Amino acid sequence: MRAAELLRRGRAALLPSPDADWDARALLADAMGAERTALARRLADEVPAAQAEAFFAAVRRRAAGEPLQYVLGRAWFMGLPFVVDGRALIPRQDTELLCEAALEQGRRLGARTALDLCTGTGAVAVALARLGGLAVTATDISAGALALARENARQNEVSLALYEGDLFDALPAGLRFPLITCNPPYLTAQDMENLQPEVRREPALALFGGADGLDFYRKLTMLWKPALLPGGWLVYEVGAGQAADVEQIFRKNGYAQVHTVPDLTGIGRVVLGQKAEI
């Protein structure tokens, strides 16, 4: 069967999704071992039966609501490739703002080390190590997520010090850092009830942040302050509408220079606070 006919059938199977054409093209290119941008030049190609079967299997998974990145088994973050599956959240473009803010603060501080909490796929930790040249320690409560982070570190040719555990218990005593990053679970109870079907395929452990979505910010801001060096920065990603509350949490815990970084639409997505230099 020619690629053009496969694409037509795949697109039809994915309708009425508005992403039907995009997804079908991505899945077909993957099955054919081609770059998506090169697919248009190969639509007249006869596709081997094994590749056609792999394509239709992938289309069925996507049609059943599995996220495209899970079906493909990969995602891109800060220009770097990452292996993704159901063990951790899919890296999202919003989180690149967190990484950019942390890299900027790291450069200003002349930081050599950093700590990434709730690391998941290791996307932020790997990017800090690869793009910022930092020696990064990362923690997560999920052994599966840490295994994925380890694989992504290997793929991107960086080394991470990975620790499994809940909150402050994850890290050996005495370690201190000039920079701590975290993209914690921040969805509210109402958010969890209204999740899109494909987001329900991602780990709830990495999504739910308590009734108002702020549970982890309250705990982490206090617990991890001793792990910050004087003058060091704690950098959070936050959900839409949460920036002011997280700023208040920072101030209640004695952080200085607390401020929010908005995304391109003006929504506060990253909140930072500095530990006083005492």
C-alpha positions as MATLAB code, in Angstrom:
seq = 'MRAAELLRRGRAALLPSPDADWDARALLADAMGAERTALARRLADEVPAAQAEAFFAAVRRRAAGEPLQYVLGRAWFMGLPFVVDGRALIPRQDTELLCEAALEQGRRLGARTALDLCTGTGAVAVALARLGGLAVTATDISAGALALARENARQNEVSLALYEGDLFDALPAGLRFPLITCNPPYLTAQDMENLQPEVRREPALALFGGADGLDFYRKLTMLWKPALLPGGWLVYEVGAGQAADVEQIFRKNGYAQVHTVPDLTGIGRVVLGQKAEI';
ca = [
       0.000    0.000    0.000;
       1.260    3.455   -0.861;
       2.034    5.975    1.851;
      -0.647    8.369    0.596;
      -3.354    5.727    1.073;
      -2.066    4.862    4.529;
      -2.155    8.525    5.457;
      -5.729    8.871    4.198;
      -6.890    5.860    6.228;
      -5.008    6.939    9.335;
      -6.422   10.456    9.178;
      -9.951    9.087    8.778;
      -9.499    6.789   11.783;
      -8.429    9.717   13.956;
     -11.297   12.056   13.042;
     -13.033   14.082   14.417;
      -9.929   15.106   16.346;
      -8.686   18.512   15.107;
      -5.178   17.035   15.227;
      -6.066   14.066   13.005;
      -3.884   15.120   10.077;
      -0.921   16.157   12.233;
      -1.044   12.965   14.287;
      -1.476   10.696   11.273;
       1.518   12.281    9.549;
       3.661   11.975   12.674;
       2.720    8.319   13.141;
       3.249    7.436    9.478;
       6.644    9.125    9.355;
       7.636    7.244   12.488;
       6.486    3.895   11.084;
       8.418    4.541    7.865;
      11.539    5.660    9.718;
      11.350    9.082    8.061;
      11.473   12.652    9.266;
       8.003   14.170    9.378;
       9.164   17.033    7.166;
      10.237   14.518    4.510;
       6.937   12.633    4.440;
       5.408   14.774    1.662;
       8.176   13.623   -0.701;
       7.505    9.963    0.073;
       3.732    9.745   -0.273;
       4.085    7.813   -3.543;
       6.328    5.192   -1.881;
       5.091    1.650   -1.479;
       5.215    0.918    2.257;
       6.293   -2.576    3.402;
       3.575   -4.607    5.126;
       5.366   -4.629    8.488;
       5.599   -0.826    8.523;
       1.952   -0.475    7.489;
       0.892   -2.797   10.318;
       2.979   -0.796   12.799;
       1.318    2.393   11.564;
      -2.209    1.056   11.973;
      -1.361   -0.268   15.451;
      -0.080    3.184   16.413;
      -3.202    4.846   14.987;
      -5.403    2.549   17.082;
      -3.503    3.534   20.230;
      -3.830    7.221   19.416;
      -7.518    6.855   18.540;
      -8.064    5.221   21.942;
      -6.817    8.407   23.616;
      -3.157    7.580   24.302;
      -1.025   10.755   24.043;
       0.859   11.064   20.770;
       4.192   11.322   22.594;
       3.571    8.035   24.401;
       2.690    6.333   21.132;
       5.842    7.676   19.494;
       7.871    7.029   22.649;
       9.636   10.372   22.480;
       9.276   14.110   22.979;
      11.472   17.193   22.591;
      12.304   19.666   25.348;
      14.692   22.642   25.092;
      15.767   21.220   21.739;
      16.805   17.913   23.329;
      15.270   14.461   22.683;
      13.596   12.537   25.516;
      12.217    9.044   25.852;
       8.693    9.218   27.274;
       6.171    6.677   28.474;
       3.520    6.220   31.151;
       6.051    6.302   33.996;
       6.222   10.113   33.959;
       4.570   13.257   32.652;
       5.279   14.307   29.089;
       7.657   17.312   29.028;
       5.700   20.404   28.011;
       6.633   23.666   26.359;
       5.413   25.638   29.404;
       8.163   24.010   31.463;
      10.840   25.389   29.144;
      10.201   28.759   30.806;
      11.153   27.198   34.153;
      14.330   25.844   32.638;
      15.221   29.145   30.980;
      14.698   31.070   34.228;
      16.838   28.583   36.145;
      19.624   28.711   33.553;
      19.613   32.522   33.747;
      19.852   32.508   37.541;
      22.539   29.845   37.407;
      24.637   32.020   35.094;
      24.178   35.074   37.319;
      25.242   33.105   40.375;
      28.098   31.345   38.650;
      26.480   28.144   39.897;
      28.167   24.822   39.344;
      25.507   22.586   40.879;
      21.709   22.385   40.955;
      18.948   20.238   42.424;
      15.796   19.296   40.513;
      12.846   18.027   42.574;
       9.985   15.901   41.173;
      12.205   15.292   38.152;
       9.929   12.896   36.234;
      11.500   12.224   32.830;
      14.519   14.236   33.952;
      13.791   16.884   31.307;
      14.714   19.912   33.444;
      17.646   18.162   35.105;
      19.084   16.976   31.787;
      18.640   20.401   30.201;
      20.376   22.126   33.126;
      23.265   19.701   32.847;
      23.523   19.722   29.054;
      22.836   23.394   28.345;
      24.092   24.950   31.578;
      27.057   22.696   32.306;
      25.757   22.106   35.836;
      26.321   19.043   38.006;
      22.689   18.157   38.707;
      21.140   16.102   41.478;
      17.533   15.033   40.924;
      14.865   13.362   43.058;
      11.498   11.720   42.529;
       9.174    9.546   44.597;
       8.682    7.206   41.619;
      11.290    4.547   40.879;
       9.877    4.243   37.366;
      10.303    7.947   36.707;
      13.898    7.832   37.950;
      14.651    4.916   35.627;
      13.297    7.026   32.770;
      15.381   10.017   33.881;
      18.455    7.797   33.960;
      17.754    6.649   30.411;
      17.292   10.228   29.226;
      20.497   11.357   30.889;
      22.333    8.569   29.086;
      20.732    9.470   25.758;
      21.738   13.122   26.148;
      25.230   12.235   27.354;
      25.033   13.794   30.789;
      25.356   12.370   34.285;
      22.728   12.930   36.980;
      22.871   12.009   40.663;
      19.419   10.455   41.139;
      17.684    9.796   44.462;
      14.352    8.141   45.148;
      12.189    9.355   48.004;
       9.431   11.611   49.263;
      10.187   15.312   49.673;
      13.161   16.080   51.924;
      13.753   12.415   52.799;
      14.990   11.750   49.267;
      18.293   13.567   49.666;
      21.335   12.639   51.781;
      21.796   15.014   54.699;
      24.107   17.962   54.321;
      23.902   18.586   50.580;
      23.327   22.236   49.675;
      22.809   23.926   46.323;
      22.800   27.444   44.849;
      19.849   26.532   42.624;
      16.794   24.339   43.189;
      14.141   23.779   40.522;
      10.789   22.073   40.787;
       7.766   21.452   38.594;
       5.547   19.931   41.288;
       2.040   18.482   40.983;
      -0.228   21.544   40.972;
      -3.643   20.550   39.616;
      -6.598   21.182   41.903;
      -9.335   18.703   42.762;
     -11.579   20.423   40.223;
      -8.824   20.283   37.582;
      -8.518   16.529   38.119;
     -12.246   16.081   37.542;
     -12.059   17.997   34.259;
      -8.910   16.476   32.768;
      -8.805   15.813   29.049;
      -9.011   12.059   28.318;
      -5.427   11.799   27.111;
      -4.056   13.636   30.164;
      -5.778   10.978   32.280;
      -3.255    8.552   30.763;
      -0.431   10.389   32.542;
       0.497    9.582   36.178;
      -1.967   11.177   38.630;
       0.838   11.177   41.216;
       2.588   13.839   39.130;
      -0.550   15.922   38.564;
      -2.611   16.324   41.740;
      -1.478   19.077   44.099;
      -4.270   18.906   46.682;
      -7.649   20.581   46.885;
      -6.324   24.001   45.834;
      -3.247   22.719   43.970;
      -0.814   24.367   46.408;
       0.046   21.512   48.790;
       3.509   20.878   47.348;
       4.464   24.557   47.278;
       3.609   24.880   50.971;
       5.687   21.818   51.886;
       8.628   22.261   49.536;
       9.206   25.965   50.129;
       9.753   25.371   53.824;
      11.413   21.945   53.762;
      13.987   22.670   51.074;
      15.097   26.088   52.289;
      17.940   24.560   54.380;
      19.245   22.873   51.210;
      19.707   26.271   49.540;
      22.996   28.066   49.934;
      22.763   31.695   51.108;
      21.838   33.775   48.071;
      20.543   30.688   46.269;
      17.314   30.539   44.291;
      14.273   28.266   44.414;
      12.504   28.199   41.040;
       8.980   26.801   40.568;
       6.652   26.194   37.686;
       3.082   27.095   38.695;
      -0.371   26.559   37.261;
      -2.412   29.337   35.653;
      -3.702   31.670   38.347;
      -1.412   30.336   41.102;
       1.494   32.788   40.872;
       0.229   35.277   43.475;
      -0.458   32.509   46.007;
       2.966   30.955   45.476;
       4.625   34.369   45.816;
       2.849   34.718   49.170;
       4.128   31.288   50.261;
       7.666   32.389   49.414;
       7.340   35.598   51.422;
       5.849   33.828   54.438;
       8.958   31.642   54.458;
      11.339   34.602   54.390;
      12.508   34.511   50.778;
      13.717   37.704   49.118;
      13.414   39.106   45.576;
      10.287   37.038   45.008;
       8.934   37.529   41.492;
       6.966   35.894   38.709;
       7.976   35.268   35.101;
       5.022   35.311   32.661;
       4.709   33.267   29.497;
       4.117   34.821   26.067;
       0.395   35.148   26.803;
       1.050   37.060   30.038;
       0.138   34.180   32.371;
       2.514   33.796   35.341;
       4.194   30.405   34.886;
       7.394   30.595   36.927;
       7.839   31.975   40.456;
      11.281   32.489   41.996;
      12.551   33.344   45.454;
      16.028   33.934   46.849;
      17.351   32.810   50.190;
      18.712   35.763   52.141;
      22.513   35.990   52.238;
      22.942   35.598   55.990;
];
